[in-house]
Amino acid sequence: MAINNTLKDIREERNLVQADLAKAVGSCSDTIGRIERGERNASLEIAIRLAHYLKMPVEEIFQIED
């Protein structure tokens, strides 16, 4: 099962840079970049914070594909 990460698209649609998004969710821009590139999975805590900050369900940010 692969994770199709759409976080970058959502972030760019909202005119956010990685540093601003990272600061808003208590992370660092390096971590956000690695999540966007699929090099790292977001922890549940960060995923929830991202969803809350972006005002959308986690499922819309991280879509799971078979």
C-alpha positions as CSV (number, residue, x, y, z in Angstrom):
1,M,0.0,0.0,0.0
2,A,1.5,3.3,-1.0
3,I,0.7,6.7,0.4
4,N,-0.1,9.4,-2.2
5,N,0.9,12.5,-0.4
6,T,-0.9,15.6,-1.6
7,L,0.4,17.9,1.2
8,K,2.6,19.9,-1.1
9,D,-0.3,20.6,-3.5
10,I,-2.5,21.7,-0.7
11,R,0.2,23.9,0.8
12,E,1.0,25.5,-2.5
13,E,-2.7,26.1,-3.3
14,R,-2.9,28.0,0.0
15,N,0.3,30.0,-0.8
16,L,2.2,28.6,2.2
17,V,5.9,28.0,2.3
18,Q,7.2,24.9,4.2
19,A,8.7,27.1,7.0
20,D,5.4,28.8,7.7
21,L,3.5,25.5,7.7
22,A,6.1,23.8,9.9
23,K,6.0,26.6,12.4
24,A,2.2,26.5,12.6
25,V,2.2,22.8,13.4
26,G,5.2,22.8,15.7
27,S,7.6,21.1,13.3
28,C,10.5,22.1,11.1
29,S,10.6,22.8,7.4
30,D,13.0,19.9,6.8
31,T,10.4,17.5,8.2
32,I,7.6,19.0,6.1
33,G,9.8,18.7,3.0
34,R,10.6,15.0,3.8
35,I,6.9,14.3,4.3
36,E,6.0,16.0,1.0
37,R,8.7,14.0,-0.9
38,G,7.6,10.7,0.6
39,E,10.9,10.3,2.4
40,R,9.2,10.3,5.8
41,N,5.8,9.5,7.1
42,A,4.0,12.0,9.2
43,S,3.5,11.0,12.8
44,L,-0.1,10.8,13.8
45,E,0.4,13.9,15.9
46,I,1.8,15.9,13.1
47,A,-0.9,14.6,10.7
48,I,-3.6,15.7,13.0
49,R,-2.0,19.1,13.5
50,L,-1.6,19.6,9.8
51,A,-5.3,18.7,9.2
52,H,-6.4,21.0,12.0
53,Y,-4.3,23.9,10.7
54,L,-5.4,23.4,7.1
55,K,-9.0,22.9,8.3
56,M,-9.5,19.6,6.4
57,P,-9.8,15.9,7.2
58,V,-6.6,13.9,7.5
59,E,-7.9,11.6,4.8
60,E,-7.9,14.5,2.3
61,I,-4.3,15.4,3.0
62,F,-2.9,11.8,3.0
63,Q,-4.8,9.6,0.6
64,I,-4.0,5.9,0.7
65,E,-3.8,4.0,-2.6
66,D,-3.5,0.3,-3.3
